[in-house]
């Protein structure tokens, strides 16, 4: 394993975050504050609690998950797409580094940036509502697993996309709507029974439910099922990335 090569890619991608602090950190934090103003104050004034938790605190795990999902995908997809777009991917492919090591560097950096941002959002949320984390180890586990899984997914999107429109279509039209419909701002138990069944086909439900359980000991689905679904999606993404480098699919376009 060429750890020096992995670290070089990782360090380069992490430097992008330092160069774009306004976009990478400040913008998501401001968005979180706005969500709290709209949902926590305006709507929370009419909804006193959800599953025995104050509404302002209840939406915190959903907000963090929304941030983690969107930023993991964006960071990883841009990280591999731009070298392909600019033609510098050939420099990486000609270096003595394998596809696995390229993926480790890019995905590791994207996941790290998302985890840092998620913790910043958590700290920001703590300024608005009191938070007690019932299972801190589980919270960190779900946070890390989700960041890695969706960074791998974003990496695949960056390889699949051959223009900027394709790069944005899945995050904007698939991931963000599924997150909003996955119980980020409400419990699926408030839905009619038929819609509860339909919602269970949304994979984001399991991520948010497990993450919320780590905070408040309440969940829409079993934490074990949430963990299994997250691990299953992670395994699929790992296999897909392995296939990409095994076949060289679109790496040079």
LUMZAZA-685977 format. One record per residue: residue in one letter; x, y, z of N, C-alpha, C, O in turn. Coordinates in steps of 0.001 Angstrom, whole numbers, plus 524288, in hexadecimal, padded with zeros to 5 digits. Layout:
residues N
AXYZXYZXYZXYZ;...
***
This chain:
residues 253
X8034E7FB518000080000800008000080375804E580000806D38058C8035F;X8028D8084D7FC298059C80D297FBB68030A811647FF1780017814A47FD21;X804328114D8042F801BE814FF807C48036F81A9C806B88008181E46807C7;X8082081B48804A7809E4820968036C80694822E87FF0D805288277F7FF37;X8055C81FB07FB2480201821817F6E97FC7D822B07F8C97FA27826957F734;X7FA6381F487FC347F532820347FE6E7F51C8255C801697F17982877800EB;X7F93C826358048B7F96C82AFC807B07F9F082FD18043A7F7C5833EC8057B;X7FCC782F5F7FFE37FD64833D67FC577F8198357C7FA197F6DF83A217F9E8;X7F4F7831A77F8657EFC3832DC7F6567EC49835027FAA97E971838CE7F9DF;X7EC8A832917FF347E9738344D803B37EACD839EA8052F7E75083D1B80611;X7EFD483B1C805757F18E84056806F67EFE784461802EB7EE52848B380451;X7F040843027FDF17EEAD8469A7F9CD7E8DC847DE7FA297E74B84C617F99A;X7E5A0843CF7FB1A7DFFE844A37FB767DE88847B08005D7DAF784AE98003B;X7E13D846B6804A87E0218499B809747E19F84F5D808E27DF27852C280B3A;X7E5A685072805C97E742855E1804F17E300858F78022C7E2A485DB9802C6;X7DFC28563E7FF1E7DB76858E07FC727D7A185B3F8005D7D56485F657FF6C;X7D6E78588F804C37D35F85A89808CA7D57A85F9380B307D27F8633380C3B;X7DA9085FCE80C0C7DCF18648480E4E7DC9F8691D80A847DC2786D9D80C27;X7DCDF867F6805807DCBC86C24801997D73486E36800BC7D681872967FEDD;X7D35186B17802167CDE186CA38010E7CAAC86C66806137C67386A1B8062C;X7CCAC86EC180A327C9FE86E8D80F3D7C482870E680EFE7C0E686EF381181;X7C3E68751380BF67BED08779F80B9C7BABA873E78096F7B65B8739D80B6B;X7BC2C87115805617B88686D6C802EC7B82786854805FB7B3EC8661780674;X7BC8D8667A808107BCB28615A80A7D7BA9586141810067B84E85D5A811AB;X7BB4A86579812EB7B9D686578818757B5AF86993819BE7B1A28685A81C05;X7B6C286E768183E7B34C872B8819C97ADDA87212817757A9F2872C481A2D;X7AD94870BE812777A8838703D80FE07A50C86C08812577A07B86D1B81363;X7A70886742813507A3B18635E815E77A1F8864F181B5C79D9A863B681CF2;X7A55B867AA81E4B7A3E38695A8238E79F7D86D5E8234A79BD286D2982663;X79FDB8710581F9779BAF874E281EF3796998723781D6B79269873AD81F48;X796F886E42819FC7924386B5C8187278FCC868A981D2378B058688681DA5;X79311866838209479110863F28254778E33867D3828C378A07866A282AD5;X7907486C7C8296978DFA8708882C91788A7871F582A4C784E0872B182D2F;X78860872578251F7836E873A58229577F6286F548236277AC78706B8243A;X7812586A678231B77D90866118241A77B61866618299E776C18656182A7C;X77EBA867C482D5A77CF08683A832BD778FF86CA9833537752886C2F8362E;X779FA870EF8309B776668755F830EA77118873DF82EB276D0B8750B83101;X771248713882A1E76C3D86FEA827767697386B6782A30764E386BD282BA5;X76C568670382ADB769CD8625982D01769A586273832F67659C8615583552;X76E09863C98355E76E488639A83B0676AF0867B583DA5768508669584184;X76AFC86C7A83B957680F870B083E1A762808712383C0875EBF870E883F07;X761FE871C9836DE75CCF87299834997595486DCC8353A7550E86E1C83769;X75B3C8694F833427580E8648F83399758408624D83916754588604983B09;X75CD7862A283B9C75D5C86082840E2759E186335844D07588E860F5848DA;X7585A8681A843A4754C686ACF8471E74F5B868628471D74C558692584AC7;X74E1C8656F842F9748F8862ED842947493F85D1E843DA7455685AB78454A;X74DEE85AE58434E74EA885561844A37520F8553984982756C3856308493B;X74FBC8540984DE6752A785450852D2756C4850068534375B20850FE8550C;X7556184B48851A17593184705851FE757F9842EC84DE4753C3842DE84B90;X75BCA83F7784D1075B4683B298495B75DB28365F84BED762628364184CFC;X75A7B8327184CEB75C3182DAC84F9B75E9A82EE8854F07626382C6B8568E;X75C66832BB8579E75E428341885CCD763158377F85CE4765478386F86110;X764D5839698584B7697483CC6857E3767AF84211855CD7647A8424E8523A;X769BB84648857FE7685884B71856007699884BC38503776D91849B984E70;X7662C84E5684D48766BC84E3E8479476BE9850A4845D076E5084EC284219;X76D9E854C184870772938572D846F37771B853628475677A8485351843F2;X7772D8503184B7D77B4F84C4584C1377A73847AC8486077E318455F8466C;X77579846578476B77438841C78442F776738424783EAB7781583E6283C5E;X776878470083C8B77844847A48372077E34847E48369978034847D383239;X781158482E83AF5786C5848AA83AAA789498440D837D178C62844F483440;X7881983F158393A78A7783AC3836527893983AE38307E78C8A8399982D42;X7846183C7582F26782F583CD4829A478614840F2826CD787BA840208225B;X786EB8456D8295A78A0E84990826F978FAF847D18262D79208848E78221F;X791D78451B82A0C7973A8433D82988797A183F3E8252379B5183F588220D;X793CC83BB6824E0793DB837D6820AF7935A83A6581B59795FF838D1817A7;X78FFE83E5081AE578F6A84125815FA794A48438B81462796248435080FD1;X79762845D28181F79C7D848258170A7A07684408815747A35D844C0811B0;X7A09783FB3818577A45583B84817447A37383929811D87A7268386F80EDC;X79E94837FD8109B79D5F8356F80BA379ECC838E88070A7A1768372F8036C;X79D0B83DC58072979DEF84133802AE7A3B884287802077A5B3842AA7FDA6;X7A66884381806597ABE484501805F17AF7B8406B804C07B366841168020C;X7AE3B83BCE806B27B15B8372F805657B12F836297FF8B7B531835437FD0B;X7AC70836527FD697ABD9835627F7C77AE92839A67F4A27B164838827F0E9;X7ADBB83E907F6227B006842E67F3347B5FA842CD7F3657B887843637EF5C;X7B838842117F8057BDEB8421F7F88B7C07B83DC87F5697C45283EAE7F2AA;X7BE548390C7F5D57C0B78349E7F31D7BFEB834E97ED367C37A833A67EA3A;X7BB4C8368F7EB827BA4D836C77E5DF7BDA983AF27E3357BFD483A007DF06;X7BE1983F8B7E59E7C1658439B7E3587C71D842097E3907CA22843527E00C;X7C8A283F3C7E7B77CE1183DBB7E8547D01283A477E3F97D4A183AB27E280;X7CCC0836D27E1D77CE798336E7DD957CCD28357B7D8417CF4A8343B7D453;X7C89F838AA7D80E7C6CD83A987D2FF7CA7A83EB07D0B87CBA383E907CC0E;X7CC52842517D3F67CF94846887D1EB7D4AE8449C7CF807D631846A07CB68;X7D769840D17D1D17DBFE83EB17CF0A7DA9E83C587C9BE7DDAB83CC57C60D;X7D616839E57C9557D45F837D07C44D7D31483C3E7C0937D47083C057BBF7;X7D078840447C2887CEDB844B27BF4A7D39C847C67BD527D3B8849787B8D2;X7D781848797C0B17DC2484B887BF497E0568484C7BC957E40784A777BA64;X7DFCE8431D7BCB77E3BA83FC47BA4E7E83083E427BDE07EBA583B547BC46;X7E8348402F7C2AD7EC6783EDC7C6507EBCB839667C8997EF328379E7CB7E;X7E77F836B27C7597E6CA8315D7C92F7EB2182DDD7C71E7EC78829F47C993;X7ED5F82F437C2897F18F82C167C04B7F67982C407C3AA7F9618286D7C3E8;X7F7658309A7C63A7FBD3830F37C9C17FB2F82D3B7CE567FEF182ACD7D019;X7F65182CD27D0457F546829497D4A77F5AB8239F7D2E77F7F18205C7D59A;X7F368822797CE4E7F36281D1B7CC647F8D781B337CAE07F9F0816867CB0F;X7FC4081EDB7C9618018F81D557C7E08053081CDD7CC918098A81AE17CC12;X8037481EA67D1108069F81E497D5D480688818AC7D7E0802EC815B67D6B7;X80A81817397DAE980AAC811E67DD24806C9811517E1AD80851810937E62C;X801C7811AD7E0677FDAF811637E4507F90D80E887E1F07F7A480F7C7DD71;X7F6B780B137E4E87F271807DD7E2E67ED3C80AAF7E3507ECC980ECE7E5BF;X7E94D808517E0DB7E41280A8D7E1287E20480AAB7E6B77DF6880E657E848;X7E332806957E9B57E18E8066F7EF287E3DD80B007F2337E13A80D657F56E;X7E8C680C2C7F1257EB648106C7F3F57E948815C47F2547E8E6819527F58B;X7E7ED816537ED597E56781B2B7EB8F7E03781BE87EE5B7DF03820277F042;X7DD27817B37EE947D810818037F1317D8AF819337F6FC7D5AC81C427F927;X7DC89816D67F9847DD72817CC7FF147DEAE81D86800177DCAC81FD5803CC;X7E1FF81FD47FCC87E364825517FD7D7DECD828FA7FCA97DDCF82C6B7FFDE;X7DC03828407F8627D79D82BBB7F7157D31382B0D7FADE7D10182EDC7FCF3;X7D18D826267FBBC7CD18825167FF227CE6682668804C97CB18828748079E;X7D33082541806757D4C18268A80BC77D47F82C5C80CDA7D2B682E0181100;X7D64B82F82809177D61C83530809C47D08083729809CE7CF1983A7280D06;X7CD4C8352B8063D7C7D1836E0806027C4F48357E80B0C7C1F7838A580D1B;X7C5E2830C080D087C35582F26811E47C53983265816807C21F833DF819DE;X7CA3F83382816AC7CC63836B181AEF7C9F583C1A81AF67C86983E0F81F13;X7C99C83E87816657C749843C2816127C194843AB817C87BFC48474281A6A;X7BEC883F998164A7B93F83F43817C27B89E83E7381D9B7B523840BE82001;X7BBF583B3481FEE7BBAF83A4B825947BCDC83F508288F7BA2D8409882C56;X7C0E184227826DC7C22984729829627BD8D84AE18290A7BC2684D7382CDA;X7BB3684B218246C7B6C184EA5823AD7B21884CED826F47AF568503382925;X7B12F847D08274F7ACEE845DC82A877AD9E84745830417A9D6848A1832E5;X7B270846F4832327B37D848678379E7B2DC84E49838757B12184FFD83C9B;X7B449851608347E7B3788570E834E17ADAA8584E8351B7ABFC85BA283825;X7AA968559B831DB7A4ED85668831E87A2A8854C18372E79F27857538393D;X7A4A885079839577A2E484EB083E7C7A409852CE842A87A0BD853EF845F9;X7A8BD85509842727AA238591C8463C7A6BD85DF18457E7A52E860708494C;X7A59685F42840957A231863BE83F8279CB4862C88418E79A4586649843C7;X79ABE85E03840CD7958585CAE842B77954285D0E848A37913A85E7D84AD5;X7999C85BC184B3C799BF85C0C850E97991C8618D85304797CC8624385797;X79A088657D84FB57993686AE5851557937486C5A8516D791EF8702C853EB;X7903B8694484EAF78AAD86A8184E3C787458672B851D17836F8690E85405;X788B18623C8525D7858D85EB2855997892A85B67858FE78D8685A2F8575F;X7876D859F085DB378A9685679860FE78A9E850F485EB97868684EE485D44;X78F3184E9B85E6E78FB98497285C1F7925B845BD85FF5796658470686239;X790148412F860AC7927583CF7863AD792E58383E8601278EF58364F85E1A;X797A38366885F387987F831F485BB87986B82CFB85EFB79BEB82C1386227;X7946A829C685E2F793B7825148615D797E9820F986045799B481E4F863D9;X799748207A85B5A79D4D81C7E859D47A18A81F0D8567D7A15381EB0851B3;X7A55C8219F858E27A95182481855D87AC918210D852397ADF6822AF84DEC;X7ADC681C49853F27B0DC818C88509C7ADBA8174C84BC17AFCA8174E84769;X7A8C38160784C837A565814BC848137A4BE81978844847A497818EB83FBE;X7A45B81E16846CE7A3C7822DD843AB7A87B8239B840147A7E2824A883B6C;X7AD328230D8424F7B1F48238883F277B22A81F3C83B0F7B3C58202A8369F;X7B08981A7D83C8F7B09381629838D57AD108171F8342E7AEB38166282FB8;X7A833818C9835297A49A819F6830E27A6A781E8382D957A62581E80828CD;X7A8F7822628302C7AB09826E982D637AF5B8254A8299C7AF5C826D88250F;X7B30A8222482B8C7B77A820778285A7B5B981CD7823F77B75781D7A81F7B;X7B26481907825447B08E8155E821447AD9E8182A81CEC7AE638170081852;X7AA4381BD381E5B7A73D81EB481A717AAD0822078170B7AA2A8223C81248;X7AE96824A08197D7B230827EE8167B7B554824AD8129B7B5FE8263F80E1C;X7B7448202D8144E7BA5981CD3810CD7B6E681AAC80C6F7B86F81AAA807E1;X7B238818D580DDB7AEBB81681809F77AD5A81A5C805AA7ADB8819148010B;X7ABC281F1B8072B7AA15822D5803317AEAA82584800867AE05827BC7FC4E;X7B3428255D802E57B7EA82720800157B93B8233E7FBBB7BABC824CD7F770;X7B8A981E357FCDD7B95F81A407F8C37B54B81AED7F4787B68381A7C7EFD7;X7B07381C017F6097AC4E81CD67F2397AD6E821A17EEE47ACA58218D7EA26;X7AF48825D27F1667B0BA82A7D7EE767B5478297D7EAD17B56782B967E67D;X7B8FE826597EC787BD68824E07E92D7BB818222D7E4337BD7D8232B7DFEF;X7B79F81EBD7E4D27B56181C137E04A7B29281FEB7DCB47B2E681F787D7EE;X7AFD2823AE7DEFB7AD1F827A07DBD07B11D82ACE7D8B87B04282BFB7D422;X7B57C82C347DB3A7B98882F3D7D8967BBF582C587D40C7BD9E82EC77D03F;X7BC33827307D45F7BE408240B7D0127BA24823617CBCF7BB618237A7C72A;X7B53B822B47CD6E7B0FD821F67C9A07AFDD826EA7C6877AEBE826A07C1DD;X7B02582B707C90A7AEA38305A7C67E7B28D831DA7C2457B747831577C2FF;X7B08E833B27BDE37B3F7835BC7B9C87B2E783B7E7B8AF7B4F183DA67B4E7;X7AFB583E047BBFB7AEE8843A77BBBB7ACF7845857C1117ABA9842627C479;X7ACCF84AA67C1B77AB5384CD47C6C77A59384BDB7C8107A41D84B867CCA2;X7A25E84B697C41279CD684A6D7C50B79C108451A7C791799228449E7CB5A;X79EAA8411B7C58179E4883BE57C7CE7A09F83BC77CD3F79EDD838D07D09A;X7A49083EF87CE227A71283F217D33F7A354840F77D77B7A3D983F757DC04;X79F87844407D5FE79BEF8468A7D9C7796A7843DB7DA00793C78448B7DDCB;X7954F840D27D60878FEF83EF67D59278E7983B347D9FB78A3183B9B7DC22;X791E78379A7DB5979091833D67DF7679066836677E4DA78CAE8357D7E7C2;X7944E8399A7E650793D783C387EB6C78F0083FAA7EBE778C7583FAF7EFFB;X78DB2842977E7C7789648464E7E81778413843BD7E7817805E845307EA34;X783AB83FF67E40377E9083DB87E2C777D738388B7E57477907836A77E54C;X78164836377E7E8780998312B7EA76781DC831737F04977E78830797F38E;X786B0832C77F19378867832737F70A785A6836697FA82783A5835067FEA8;X7858883B637F8D27831083F697FC1777D3D83E627FCE477B7383EA480159;X77A2583D397F8C77749583BFF7F9B9773CB8373A7FD397705C8374080097;X776F68331C7FC767766282E7C7FFBA7779D82FAA805717755282D55808F8;X77B438334E8065877C90834C980BB677809837B380E3C776AB836AB812BB;X775B483B5880B557713583E3680D7076C9283A9380E687699C83B558121F;X76BF28369E80B0D767A1832F380B9A768FC82E5880F1B765C382ADF80FEC;X76DB882E508112A76F84829E78144C76F2D82AC681A20771AF827FB81D21;X76C1D82E9C81BCB76B7182F898215976F648333A823B177042833218286B;X771D28367F8207D7759B83A38822947730A83E20826357756983FC282A10;X76E3383FA98250876B88843AB8281776687841B682AAA76386844CA82CD0;X765A483CA482A73760F783A7782CE0761CA834A382DBB765538324882B7A;X75E8783260830F975E8382CBB831AB75ACF82A5282DB07569382C6582CBC;X75C5F825FD82B61758F48238E82777754028216882A007504D8200E8273F;X753E28211082F3A74F3381F1D831E274AAF822FF831997463A82199832BD;X74BCA827DC830157478082BA182F8B744C782B1182A48740C482D8D8295E;X746E8827D7826D374497826FF821AE7404E822E9821FA7404381FBF82599;X73CB2822E781E40738C881EB281DF673B818197481D3073FC68194F81AFB;X739318153181EED73BB28100681E9373DAD80EA081922741E380C5F81895;X73AA980FF58151F73C5080EA080FCF741518117F80E5A744D480F3A80BFB;X741A38167A80FC5746498198180E8474AF8817E0811D574F708185E81022;X749F5815F38168474E3E813E5819AF750D480F48816EC7559D80ECD816DF;X74D9D80BEC814A574FB080767811CD752DD8092280D147570D8070280C08;X750D980D0580A35753AC80EFD805A6758E0811718074A75CDB810BB804B0;X758CA8145080B9975D7F816FE80D6B761D48132F80ED97666F8147C80E60;X7606F80E8B810937646480AB181216767AC808DA80D7976BBC8066580E3C;X765F480A03808AE76920808BD8041276D3E80CF28030E7708480C607FF94;X76D108112580615770F081557805A27759E813F9809127750E813D980DD8;X77A31812F2806D877EB68114980A06780898157180DD8782EE81429811D0;X77F7281A6E80CBA7813081EA18103077E6181E5681577780768201D8196B;X779A981C198158A776BA81B8D81A68779F9818B581E85779FF81A3682316;X77CB18149F81CE477F998115C820917846281441822B2785CD813A28273F;X786D58176881F6078B5A81A7082127789BB81E738253E78C2B81EE18295E;X7859E8215F82412783D48257A8279F781B48231882CAA782BA82519830E9;X77EBE81ED082C3477C7581C5A830C9780AA81A5B834817805981B378393A;X78498817B583265788D1815C0835B078BE781A168383078D65819B883CBF;X78CDF81E378353D78FC9822A88374C78CA28256A83B9178ED4826FF83F8B;X787888260083AC77843A8288583EB7783E582530843AD783B38274284803;X783D78201384300783CD81CA0847957889A81D7D84AF77884381D5184FC3;X78D1A81E6D8487D791E581F3E84B827919F8243084ED17947A824B6852A7;X78E2C827D784D5578D7D82CA4850567897682BFD854AE78A8582D248593A;X784CD82A1C853347804D82A7B856B477DF68253C8585677A1D8251985B36;X78040820EC8568677E2681BC6857D9778C981AD685583775EC817728575C;X7776181DC2851807727D81CE384EB8773C581C17848F67775F81E83846E6;X770D4818B484665771F481781840EB76D01815D483E257696C813B38408C;X76CD6816CD839157686F81511835E8768F180F51834777650980C9B833C0;X76DD080D778340B76ED1807E8832FC773078061A836C4775A28095183937;X773B2801198373E7777B7FEEA83AE677D05800D0839A677E86800EE83515;X7800F8024B83D9B7857E803EE83CA3788B87FFA9839F478C25800D6836CA;X787A27FAC283B3678A667F67B838AA789527F64A832D478CD97F56382FAF;X7845E7F72783169782EF7F74A82BE0785927FBF0829397876E7FB7A824D0;X785BC8006382BDF7884B80506829B678E0D803F4828AF7901A8055E82493;X790A48017782C657962F8004082BC6797047FC658275079AAF7FCF182441;X793927F878826F37940B7F495822C5793467F71481D6B7961A7F5D0819BE;X78F7B7FA9A81CEF78E8C7FD45817F87932D800B081678794BB800D1811EB;X795628037681A49799F5806B98193B79E8E80364817767A135804B6813AC;X79F827FF0D81A347A3CE7FB8B818C27A2EA7F91C813697A69D7F8608106C;X79E057F7DB8123079CD27F5A480D1179DD87F976808A97A0157F807804A7;X79C357FE5A8096379D2880258805657A2F880358804CD7A4E08042180075;X7A5D480350809317AB81803FD809017AE057FF9A805DC7B18180093802B0;X7AC477FAC9806B87AE767F652803DA7AD757F6C87FE037B0E37F59D7FADA;X7A8BB7F87F7FC8E7A7837F9307F7017AB057FD467F4837ACDE7FC8D7F022;X7ABF2801947F7477AF44805BA7F5397B4E6803E77F4A87B783805357F0D6;X7B6C6800E17F8777BC207FECD7F82D7BCB07FB3C7F36F7C0897FB987F092;X7B8DE7F7CC7F2987B90C7F4457EE1E7B8D77F74A7E8FE7BB877F5EB7E540;X7B5A37FB6A7E8D07B53B7FE877E40B7BA5F801547E2DE7BC03801837DE5A;X7BCEC8037F7E6D47C1F48061A7E60E7C611802297E4457C942803587E0E0;X7C5FD7FD857E6897C9A57F96C7E4EB7C8E07F8157DF287CCA97F76A7DC44;X7C3F07F7B27DD837C2CF7F6767D8067C4BF7FACD7D46A7C6C37F9B87D02F;X7C4257FFB57D6147C5DB804227D2E57CBAB803CC7D1C87CD508046C7CD4E;X7CEC8802D47D5C27D469802A47D4F97D6267FD877D2817DA437FD4A7D007;X7D3117F97F7D32B7D43E7F47F7D0AC7D39B7F4E67CAC47D69D7F29B7C7CC;X7CFA67F7D77C91B7CE7E7F8527C3847D0A17FD487C11A7D0FE7FDAE7BC52;X7D212801237C4617D3D6806297C2557CF708096B7C0147D05280CBB7BCB6;X7CAC68087E7C1E87C61780B027BFBF7C672810FF7C00B7C671813397C44E;X7C6C18138F7BB867C65D819357BAD77CA6181C5E7BDE67C9C2821187BE87;X7CE67819DF7BFC57D25281CC57C2BB7D5538208D7BF477D72D824957C122;X7D5D481F4A7BA487D92B822637B6DC7D620825FE7B3477D8748286C7AFD8;X7D0F88266E7B3F57CDE5829C97B0857CDA482F487B29F7CB34832AB7B03B;
***
